[in-house]
Amino acid sequence: MLDGVSSSQDSDVASLAGARAARDALRAPLPRGVGTPEGRTAAATKALTDTVRIANDAVVAATAADSTNPASATFAVAVLEAGHLTVGNVGDSRVYWLPDAGEGRLLTIDDSAAQQQIDAGVPRAVAETSPQAHAITKWLGRDAPDLIPRVAELDVVGPGWVLACSDGLWNYASEPAQLAAQVAAAPATTPAALALALVGFANASGGQDNITVALARVEAGPATGPATGTETGPTGQTDPAPAVPEITRESDG
């Protein structure tokens, strides 16, 4: 999923083009390398890096060549194969693993000024509500500073949900336990219906941002692949970009 940065021009069109290009690039199974865990990780990392570049090419192609404010977007991806989950991100869109029983996990690490504060010891709740909370340090687009995604892997056992979302959702439920509570409370059993419920929760909580949610259900037992379903709901505004020590772009929010 891609979340267009609303302070950039035509980011809605460009992010959709990038998401479709990434989806098409990931239709084939991820490579397994030389058969070792290390080899599989290296091969998956390269595949996701290649996917980011393909998505970026699509974002750039959807941007006017003479634009002084080219379209940009954040990026998050999750690939589930036989119970092995590989995720990657650029910017502050996230992927969570939310099992029906047990503790959920945030699998991605934001590229943001807020994450820099967290790394420096600032509590997450403080960093994510600071004036710099939505300044991102990496993005896709013609002026992207870095197209290398952060990649993580996890062996998952269902039942549970893989959830990818923009900051329009996690603004109101950043911790895995908070999102898991919303999932458990939702009167929905399909990915699309649950996505709509989560979009509704974010809108009811303030809706101060564009909201994108994508979900895949992992059933109990060995997984052979993801069950997918997505739904989006836009609403939001963009605050002025705060001054931060590194190159940043203001995400939607």
Secondary structure, DSSP 8 states (H G I E B T S, - for coil): -EEE-TTSTTHHHHHHHHHHHHHHHTSS----TTSSHHHHHHHHHHHHHHHHHHHHHHHHHTS-TT-SS--EEEEEEEEEETTEEEEEEESS-EEEEEESSS--EE-----BHHHHHHHTT--HHHHTTSTTTTEES--EETT-S----EEEEEE--EEEEEEEE-HHHHTS--SHHHHHHHHHHSS--SHHHHHHHHHHHHHHTT--S-EEEEEEEEEEE---S-EEEEEEE-----------SS--EE---
